[in-house]
Amino acid sequence: MTFDPGLDVKATHDPLGFRYGPGVEGPAPELRSLDSIRPSLRDPACAGPDPVYAIAMDVAKQEHKSDLEKRMLLYGVVTYAKGRLGDEPVRSQGHVHRVAAHSGWSPPELYEIWSGRAVISMQEFVQDDPGRCFAVVARPGDKVVVPPGWAHATINADPESAMTFGAWCERDYGFVYDAVRARQGLAWYALLDSAGQLVWQPNPHYKKSELIIGPPRDYSDLGLTRDAPIYGQFENDPASVQWVSEPARVESAWRGFTPCHAERRV
């Protein structure tokens, strides 16, 4: 199953990267090697696909470039290889967003799955007590919001398929990895059982926590609609995603934020 993001960008997988259509600009992708993410893996010595994923930041229709720069918004696309990282699915290493100078916030992020099956793992803190922990299960067309300051990682939940997503980010972005690496990942590891299904195991470098698992909730409180792609929402109403670079616009929404419906708990 795939999804039309309203932007002429196609993921490629041999080699891993992207192809931009007419009227769309984007950089050559950055490739994340297996060695670069080993410090956050459950088994840092594991084998797996290399590169693990490709990321391109500042992808946009040419007509929107100047407005995006003015609004401090950035659109990124990421595609993940299929396969496994030892007993883990292919995933990112996990990070927290650096505080942006212009807003004074560690910015949120808005994901949209284009193809494959994803899980966005997130937690309130990267401390001994990680706070509330969530695994948001998402399929093509689903949107997922990571609130300001939360640690998060993206998982390709199907080892037999590649996975691709787009995301609205803060233009003054930066990824902070140190705290996650110091604890060898987030508070819960997603592992693959013999049937290729995800099972969850707590990371012993944190205090005991509960993991809430479920699909993304409706984000109408943030002005999002289920039907329109997130790039199209910007195109139709640029202010509709301005909270990504100006999170104070919706400050009340971040208090007690819940990213998903709770279908089960671990």
URZIKA-V576000 format. One record per backbone hydrogen bond with DSSP energy under -0.5 kcal/mol. NH is the residue of the N-H (numbers start at 1). CO is the residue of the C=O. E is the energy in kcal/mol with one decimal. If there is no record, write none. Layout:
BEGIN
NH/CO/E  NH/CO/E
END
This chain:
BEGIN
3/114/-1.0  5/3/-0.8  9/7/-2.2  10/19/-2.5  12/17/-2.5  14/15/-1.1  17/12/-2.1  19/10/-2.6  21/8/-3.1  24/21/-1.8  25/60/-3.1  27/57/-0.5  30/55/-3.2  32/30/-0.5  32/53/-2.8  33/31/-0.7  37/33/-0.8  37/34/-0.9  38/34/-0.8  38/35/-0.5  40/37/-1.7  41/38/-1.8  44/42/-0.5  46/43/-2.1  52/32/-2.9  53/32/-0.9  54/79/-2.5  55/30/-2.5  56/77/-2.7  58/75/-1.0  59/75/-2.8  60/25/-2.2  62/23/-2.6  64/61/-2.2  65/61/-0.6  65/62/-1.0  68/64/-2.5  69/65/-2.0  70/66/-2.1  71/67/-2.2  72/68/-0.6  72/69/-0.8  73/68/-2.2  74/169/-2.2  76/74/-0.5  76/167/-2.8  77/56/-2.4  78/165/-2.6  79/54/-2.3  80/163/-3.4  81/52/-2.6  83/159/-1.1  85/88/-3.4  86/47/-1.3  86/84/-0.6  88/85/-1.8  89/190/-0.6  90/83/-0.8  92/154/-2.1  95/152/-1.9  96/176/-2.0  98/174/-2.9  100/105/-2.9  104/100/-2.7  107/98/-0.6  107/105/-0.9  109/146/-1.9  110/168/-1.9  111/109/-0.6  111/144/-3.3  112/166/-2.2  113/142/-2.1  114/164/-2.7  115/164/-1.8  116/1/-0.9  118/138/-2.7  119/155/-1.8  120/136/-2.4  121/119/-0.7  121/153/-2.5  122/134/-2.5  123/151/-2.2  124/130/-0.6  124/132/-1.5  125/130/-2.1  130/128/-0.7  133/210/-0.8  134/122/-2.9  135/212/-2.6  136/120/-2.6  137/135/-0.7  137/214/-2.1  138/118/-3.0  138/136/-0.5  140/116/-0.6  141/113/-3.2  142/139/-2.7  144/111/-1.6  146/109/-2.6  147/145/-0.6  150/147/-1.5  151/123/-1.7  152/95/-2.0  153/121/-2.4  155/119/-2.6  156/90/-3.2  157/117/-2.1  157/155/-1.0  158/117/-0.6  159/157/-0.6  161/158/-1.7  163/80/-1.2  164/115/-1.8  165/78/-2.5  166/112/-2.5  167/76/-2.3  168/110/-2.3  169/74/-3.3  171/72/-2.7  173/171/-1.5  176/96/-3.1  177/175/-0.6  181/177/-2.6  182/178/-2.4  183/179/-0.9  183/180/-0.7  184/181/-1.6  185/180/-2.7  189/201/-3.4  191/189/-0.6  191/199/-3.4  192/87/-2.9  193/191/-0.5  193/197/-2.6  196/193/-1.9  199/191/-2.7  201/189/-2.4  203/187/-3.0  204/202/-0.6  206/203/-1.7  207/128/-3.5  212/133/-2.3  212/210/-0.5  213/211/-0.5  213/264/-2.8  214/135/-1.9  216/137/-0.6  217/259/-1.5  222/219/-2.0  223/220/-1.6  224/219/-1.7  233/229/-2.0  234/230/-1.4  235/231/-2.4  236/232/-2.5  237/233/-2.1  240/237/-2.7  241/238/-1.0  242/239/-1.1  244/241/-1.9  245/242/-0.9  246/242/-1.6  249/246/-2.2  250/247/-1.4  251/248/-1.4  253/250/-1.7  254/250/-0.7  254/251/-1.2  255/252/-0.9  256/254/-0.6  257/254/-1.4  261/215/-2.7  263/213/-2.5  263/261/-1.0  264/213/-1.8  266/211/-2.4
END
